[in-house]
Amino acid sequence: MKLRKDKDILQFSGMGLGLILLGIIILWIVPDVVGRTWTFPYVIGGIFIFAGIMLIIMSLCTTTMTREDLIQDERFVRITEKAGYHAFWILLVTMVLVQLIAMFWRLNLNYKSVSPDIFMVGIFSFIILRWYYNRRDDIV
C-alpha cells in the first residue's frame, strides 16, 4: 500500500499532532496552576487529545487514496444538494409541528430542551435522504 506524502496530508497530520501535544500540555500544566479539584482542564485536554487522534486517523485514511478518488463527481454533488435542501425543509416542518403542539396542547416545552432532538432529526433525515437518492439514481 502506497501512502501519499504531499503538503496537504502533512499539514493535516501535523495539526493532529499539535492538538495532541496541546492536550497533553493542558493536562500537565493547567491543573497545577488552577488546582486539582477543578475538572475543566481535564475535559478540555481530553477533547484536544481526542480531536488530534481523530485527525491523525482521518489523515491516514486519506493518504491511502489517490488524489482523483477524493474529487466528487457532479452526480454526488447534486445528490448532496438535493438531500440537504429536503432535510432543511423537514427540519423546518418539525420545528413548526413542535411549536404548534406546544401551543395547542398547552405543553410547557422549552426550545432549549427539544432543540437537540430536532437537530438529530435534521442530521438523520439528511443521511437517509442522501442514501435514498443515491440508491434511487442507481436503479433508474
N, C-alpha and C positions, 0 to 999 in steps of 0.2 A: 504494500500500500504506500503510495507516494503522498507526502504531505507538502502542501504549498507553504512557502515562507516569504510571502510578499509583505509589503509595508502595512497593509490593512490588517492582516492577521496578526502581525507582531504588535501593532498598536492595541488591538483588541485584547490580546492575551496579556500585554503589559498593563492595561487598565485593570484586568482581573488580579494580577499580582500586586498592583498598587493598592487595590481595595483590601486584599488580604493583609497586606502589611499595615495599612491604616487601621484595620480592625484589631490587629494584634497590639499595635501601639496604644489604641484606646483601651484595650483590656488590661494592659500593663500599667500605663501611666495615670490615666484619669481616675481610677478608683483610689489610688494613693493620695491624690490631691483633694478630692471631694469627700472621701470617706467610703469605707467598705459597705456601709449599710444602704447606700443609695444604689438602686438596681439599674438606673437609666444607662450608665456607661456599659454595663454588661449587655443590655439589649442592643444598643447601637453598635457596639463592637461585633456582636454576633451577626447582626444584619449585614454589616460590611463584609465580614468573612464569608457568609453565605452567598452574598451577591458576587464576590470575587470568584468563588468556586464555580458558580453558575456561568460566569463569563468565560472562565477557562474551559469548561466543558463545552460551551457553545462554540468557542473558537476551535477546539479540537474537532468537533463535528463538522465545522465549516471547512477546515483545512483538507479534509478528505475529498471534497467535491471540487470539480473543475469550475473555473470562473463562468463558463457558459451554463452550467447547471443552476447557478444562482439567479440568473436573469429570468424573470417571469414572462410568459407569453401573453399575448393580448387576450386570449380566451380566459385565462385565470384572473387577470386584472379585471375584466368585465364581470366575471362571476363574483369576485370580491366586492366590487362596487354595488352590484345588484343586491347581494346579501346584506351589505351594510345599510343600504337605503331601506330595505324592507325591515331589517332589525330595528332601525331607528323609529319607524312608524309603529312597530309592535311595542317598543318601549314607551312611546308617547301614549298609545291607546291604553297600555297597562297603567300608566300614571293617572290618566283620566278616570279609568274604572275604579282605581283605588280611592281617588278623591270623591267620586260620586257615591261609592259605597259608604265611605266615612261620613258624607254629608247627609244622605237619606236615612241611614240607619243609626245616626247619632253615635257613631263609634268615636272614641277619643283616640284616633290614630295620629301619632306624631310623624311627620315626614321623615325625621331622622331615624325613626325606628323601622320604617319599611323601605328606606332607600337602598340598603344592601340587597334586599330581596329583589327589588326592581332592577338593580344593577346586574344581578345574576341572571334574571330573565333576559335582559338585553344581550349579555355575553353568550348564553346558551342558544338563544334564537339566532344570533349571527353564525355560530359554529354549525348549527343544524341546517340553516338555510344555505350556507356555503357548501356543505356536504351534499345537500339535496340538489342544488343547481349544478354541481359538478357531476353527479351521477346522472341527472336527467339529460344533460347535454351529451353524455357518452352514449346513451341509448338511441337518441334521435339522430 
